Amino acid sequence: MTDKQSDAPEQAPVEDVPWWATLGPIGGGMLVLLGLGLGAFVLLRDADGSDDWAHLYGAAKVVAFGCVAGGGALLARRRGRNGGE
């Protein structure tokens, strides 16, 4: 009698990580640059509507999200290098 579970190769546990957890510092920096570019585009285009503030708010959210994702990745890298101290 053979045990089928012992014959199967072990699989790595599947973790439920958010999509932004894999961005890393480069992805965070790209989001910051994208948000700054979007903000510059909104400020420099010739539009007389009052809806520009809503677009600037969206650009600011992209910049903030990039800062959090990139900073979190850099802190995790530093924490891993220092041995968790």
N, C-alpha and C positions, 0 to 999 in steps of 0.2 A: 504494500500500500504506500502510495506516495502522496505527500501533501502538496496540493496545487499552489498554495500560498507561498511555500518555500521555494518553488520552482520559478515563480515570477520575479523579475528584477524589481528592486526597491525603487519607488518613485519618490522624487523630492516632494515635500509637502507644498501644497498650493496655498499661497498666502493671498489674502484679499488686500492688495495695496491699491491706493488711488492712482489714477493715471499720471498725476503730476509728480509722483514720488520717483519716477524714473527719468525725470528731466535732467537732473544734475546741474552743476554750475554753469555749463555752457548753454544749456537750454534756458536757464534762468536769465542769463545775460542776453540771450536772443530775445526773450520776452520783454526785457527792459528796453532794448533797442527798438523793438517793434512798437511798444507803447510810446516811446519818445518820438519816433517817426510819425506815428498817428497823431500825436498831440501837435507836432509841428505842422503837419498837413492841415489840421483843423484850424490852427491859428493863422496860417499864412494864406489860405485860400480866400478868394473874394466872395464871401457870403454875408448877406446882411440879416439873416434869420437869427432868431434867438435860440434856436435848437443847438447852437454850437457848444453851449455849456454841457448839454447832455453827452455830446460826443467827447468832450474833454474829460468828463467824468469816466467814461468808458476807457479812454486812453490811460487815465490815472490808475484805474483798476488793473489794467494789464501790466503797468510798470510795477505797481505794488505786488502783484502776484509773482512777477519775475524776481523781485527782490526777496520775497519769502522763499520761493523755490530754490533760487541760487544760494542764498544764505544758509538755508537748512541743509543743503547738500554739502556746502563747505564746512559747516559745523560738524556734521556727521563724519566727514572725512578726517577732520582734526581730532575729534573724539576717538575715532578708531586708531589713529596714529599714537595718541598719548596713552592708550591702554585704558580708557574709560575714566580717567581721573578728571 
